[in-house]
Amino acid sequence: MSAPTPATPPAHATGHGRHAVPGLRGFIADWASDRQAFHVSWGKAMMWIFLLSDTFIFGSFLTGYMTVRVSTTVPWPNPSEVFALHVGGANIPLLLIAIMTFVLITSSGTMAMAVNYAYGRDKRTAAILMVVTAAFGALFVGMQAFEWSKLISEGVRPWGNPMGAAQFGSAFFMITGFHGLHVTGGVILLLLFARKLVRGDYDRKANYQIVEVIGLYWHFVDLVWVFIFAFFYLW
């Protein structure tokens, strides 16, 4: 007489049967049991959700700016003249803006390298590259502060300016200020987590995905600047 076959536990009771529960019930079971939905870590998923919401905000700002720009009856200031720098006896259009754009795009390269070294478990090099990225970000914010002070000294205000349409000042300070706030926050995050990386806070689990999560945020900030540069400074 053969031995009785042991009962097979239900698929949802095992750690490997997550796909055995179909439909909505399986979806609810995965989320309720705090598992990784869609094979993406919670940290990365939450960052993507945050960036999606931020995309709506920046998109609303830029859409509002374009609406004002095309509907105003007062001449809009010429960006090539407003953002020109006086160098060597000549006004060079958009010189500071070009340098700011170069700095921010370069910082995306150093951030990508930091993520690569972090996954290679070279945490020291990754931390150094994160600090370099933060330095680029701080330089960008410093140049933006100079740009603000220059326009303020020329009479530009959120409620008006002597160069043309009154909406120019409010659109400029709102959009660039909100972006600058994001860059400043990114600089703080980079320095904070570079310190945690060097200190060995992630060595026990050997999981350095936090560097990639911060990298997603930083690349998003850089991408937003490309749109601001195109719509605000080149249009």
Secondary structure per residue as TSV (DSSP state, phi and psi in degrees):
chain	resnum	aa	ss	phi	psi
A	1	M	-	360.0	123.5
A	2	S	-	-76.1	152.6
A	3	A	-	-68.2	144.6
A	4	P	-	-65.2	141.5
A	5	T	-	-74.4	126.7
A	6	P	-	-62.9	143.6
A	7	A	-	-66.0	137.6
A	8	T	-	-84.2	125.2
A	9	P	-	-66.0	153.4
A	10	P	-	-56.4	149.2
A	11	A	G	-59.7	-36.1
A	12	H	G	-75.7	-10.8
A	13	A	G	-86.8	-10.4
A	14	T	S	-99.0	160.3
A	15	G	T	-76.4	-10.6
A	16	H	T	-112.2	5.6
A	17	G	-	-105.3	27.3
A	18	R	T	-64.6	-25.9
A	19	H	T	-89.7	-3.5
A	20	A	S	-80.7	-16.6
A	21	V	S	-96.6	107.6
A	22	P	-	-83.5	167.1
A	23	G	H	68.6	-155.2
A	24	L	H	-63.9	-35.4
A	25	R	H	-62.7	-40.6
A	26	G	H	-67.8	-37.8
A	27	F	H	-61.3	-45.8
A	28	I	H	-65.2	-38.3
A	29	A	H	-63.7	-40.9
A	30	D	H	-63.2	-46.5
A	31	W	H	-70.1	-38.9
A	32	A	H	-68.5	-27.8
A	33	S	T	-90.1	8.4
A	34	D	T	61.8	39.3
A	35	R	-	-91.8	169.6
A	36	Q	-	-78.0	106.8
A	37	A	G	-76.7	139.0
A	38	F	G	62.4	21.1
A	39	H	G	60.2	31.3
A	40	V	-	-124.8	136.8
A	41	S	-	-64.3	155.6
A	42	W	H	-63.2	-39.4
A	43	G	H	-59.8	-45.9
A	44	K	H	-69.1	-38.6
A	45	A	H	-64.1	-43.0
A	46	M	H	-66.3	-36.1
A	47	M	H	-65.2	-41.4
A	48	W	H	-62.8	-38.9
A	49	I	H	-65.3	-41.9
A	50	F	H	-62.2	-44.3
A	51	L	H	-66.2	-34.1
A	52	L	H	-64.0	-44.3
A	53	S	H	-65.0	-37.5
A	54	D	H	-67.0	-32.9
A	55	T	H	-61.9	-40.3
A	56	F	H	-63.2	-39.6
A	57	I	H	-66.8	-51.1
A	58	F	H	-63.3	-38.2
A	59	G	H	-62.0	-39.1
A	60	S	H	-65.8	-41.6
A	61	F	H	-60.8	-48.5
A	62	L	H	-68.9	-35.1
A	63	T	H	-65.6	-42.9
A	64	G	H	-62.2	-40.1
A	65	Y	H	-62.4	-45.6
A	66	M	H	-65.0	-36.0
A	67	T	H	-64.1	-44.5
A	68	V	H	-65.2	-40.5
A	69	R	H	-61.7	-42.2
A	70	V	H	-85.3	-15.5
A	71	S	H	-101.5	-16.5
A	72	T	-	-68.4	142.3
A	73	T	S	-93.7	-9.3
A	74	V	S	-92.8	139.2
A	75	P	-	-54.7	135.6
A	76	W	-	-83.6	137.5
A	77	P	-	-57.7	143.8
A	78	N	-	-78.9	114.7
A	79	P	H	-57.6	-34.1
A	80	S	H	-63.6	-27.9
A	81	E	H	-90.9	-41.1
A	82	V	H	-65.0	-40.9
A	83	F	T	-103.1	26.4
A	84	A	-	-84.5	149.4
A	85	L	E	-111.3	139.7
A	86	H	E	-88.4	104.6
A	87	V	E	-129.5	126.1
A	88	G	T	60.7	34.5
A	89	G	T	80.9	7.6
A	90	A	E	-135.1	150.0
A	91	N	E	-89.6	117.2
A	92	I	E	-101.6	114.8
A	93	P	T	-64.7	134.0
A	94	L	T	57.4	24.7
A	95	L	H	-63.6	-49.3
A	96	L	H	-63.6	-40.1
A	97	I	H	-64.9	-37.8
A	98	A	H	-64.7	-41.0
A	99	I	H	-66.0	-42.9
A	100	M	H	-59.7	-42.8
A	101	T	H	-64.7	-42.4
A	102	F	H	-61.6	-43.0
A	103	V	H	-62.1	-44.9
A	104	L	H	-70.0	-39.2
A	105	I	H	-66.7	-38.8
A	106	T	H	-61.2	-37.7
A	107	S	H	-64.1	-28.8
A	108	S	H	-64.8	-36.3
A	109	G	H	-65.1	-45.2
A	110	T	H	-67.0	-33.0
A	111	M	H	-68.0	-41.1
A	112	A	H	-62.8	-39.4
A	113	M	H	-65.3	-37.5
A	114	A	H	-62.0	-41.7
A	115	V	H	-63.3	-42.4
A	116	N	H	-62.0	-45.2
A	117	Y	H	-69.7	-32.2
A	118	A	H	-64.5	-44.0
A	119	Y	H	-69.4	-22.6
A	120	G	T	-84.3	5.6
A	121	R	T	63.3	23.1
A	122	D	-	-96.4	77.3
A	123	K	H	-68.6	-29.0
A	124	R	H	-66.3	-48.5
A	125	T	H	-64.6	-38.7
A	126	A	H	-61.8	-42.5
A	127	A	H	-65.5	-40.0
A	128	I	H	-61.8	-43.7
A	129	L	H	-66.7	-32.8
A	130	M	H	-66.7	-39.6
A	131	V	H	-66.4	-40.1
A	132	V	H	-62.1	-42.2
A	133	T	H	-60.9	-42.5
A	134	A	H	-63.3	-37.1
A	135	A	H	-64.4	-41.3
A	136	F	H	-61.2	-42.9
A	137	G	H	-63.2	-42.2
A	138	A	H	-64.7	-37.0
A	139	L	H	-64.2	-41.3
A	140	F	H	-60.1	-47.1
A	141	V	H	-63.7	-37.9
A	142	G	H	-62.5	-42.6
A	143	M	H	-68.0	-34.2
A	144	Q	H	-66.7	-37.7
A	145	A	H	-63.0	-38.9
A	146	F	H	-63.8	-41.4
A	147	E	H	-62.5	-43.8
A	148	W	H	-60.6	-48.8
A	149	S	H	-62.1	-35.6
A	150	K	H	-64.5	-46.9
A	151	L	H	-69.0	-37.1
A	152	I	H	-63.8	-40.5
A	153	S	H	-65.4	-23.1
A	154	E	T	-90.4	3.7
A	155	G	T	98.6	5.8
A	156	V	-	-76.8	130.2
A	157	R	B	-133.9	161.5
A	158	P	T	-60.9	-23.4
A	159	W	T	-102.0	2.9
A	160	G	B	166.3	172.4
A	161	N	-	-162.1	156.1
A	162	P	T	-81.7	4.8
A	163	M	T	-101.0	-8.0
A	164	G	S	155.8	-133.6
A	165	A	-	-57.1	134.6
A	166	A	T	-66.3	-27.0
A	167	Q	H	-69.8	-14.9
A	168	F	H	-59.0	-46.1
A	169	G	H	-64.1	-45.8
A	170	S	H	-65.0	-41.9
A	171	A	H	-65.1	-42.3
A	172	F	H	-64.0	-51.9
A	173	F	H	-68.1	-34.6
A	174	M	H	-69.1	-50.3
A	175	I	H	-71.3	-51.3
A	176	T	H	-69.4	-32.1
A	177	G	H	-67.8	-42.2
A	178	F	H	-65.4	-39.5
A	179	H	H	-68.0	-41.8
A	180	G	H	-61.4	-34.6
A	181	L	H	-63.3	-39.0
A	182	H	H	-65.3	-42.6
A	183	V	H	-63.4	-43.0
A	184	T	H	-60.8	-43.9
A	185	G	H	-62.0	-38.5
A	186	G	H	-65.1	-38.2
A	187	V	H	-61.7	-43.6
A	188	I	H	-63.2	-44.9
A	189	L	H	-61.5	-43.3
A	190	L	H	-61.2	-45.4
A	191	L	H	-68.0	-39.4
A	192	L	H	-63.8	-48.5
A	193	F	H	-79.9	-22.6
A	194	A	H	-64.4	-40.7
A	195	R	H	-63.8	-44.1
A	196	K	H	-64.0	-34.6
A	197	L	H	-66.1	-46.6
A	198	V	H	-66.9	-35.4
A	199	R	H	-68.7	-17.1
A	200	G	T	90.9	23.0
A	201	D	T	-66.1	-21.0
A	202	Y	T	-109.9	9.0
A	203	D	T	-72.1	-34.2
A	204	R	T	-62.0	-43.6
A	205	K	T	-92.6	-7.6
A	206	A	T	51.1	39.1
A	207	N	-	-119.1	108.6
A	208	Y	-	-109.9	29.0
A	209	Q	H	-66.5	-19.8
A	210	I	H	-58.2	-30.8
A	211	V	H	-65.6	-40.0
A	212	E	H	-67.3	-37.8
A	213	V	H	-63.0	-44.5
A	214	I	H	-65.3	-36.3
A	215	G	H	-61.5	-37.6
A	216	L	H	-59.4	-44.0
A	217	Y	H	-62.7	-45.2
A	218	W	H	-65.8	-41.6
A	219	H	H	-64.6	-35.1
A	220	F	H	-62.9	-45.0
A	221	V	H	-60.1	-40.9
A	222	D	H	-65.9	-41.5
A	223	L	H	-64.2	-40.8
A	224	V	H	-60.8	-38.5
A	225	W	H	-63.4	-34.2
A	226	V	H	-60.5	-41.5
A	227	F	H	-69.1	-41.0
A	228	I	H	-62.0	-43.3
A	229	F	I	-60.3	-42.8
A	230	A	I	-70.9	-44.4
A	231	F	I	-82.6	-34.8
A	232	F	I	-94.4	-40.3
A	233	Y	I	-97.7	-27.3
A	234	L	-	-99.0	-18.7
A	235	W	-	-81.8	360.0
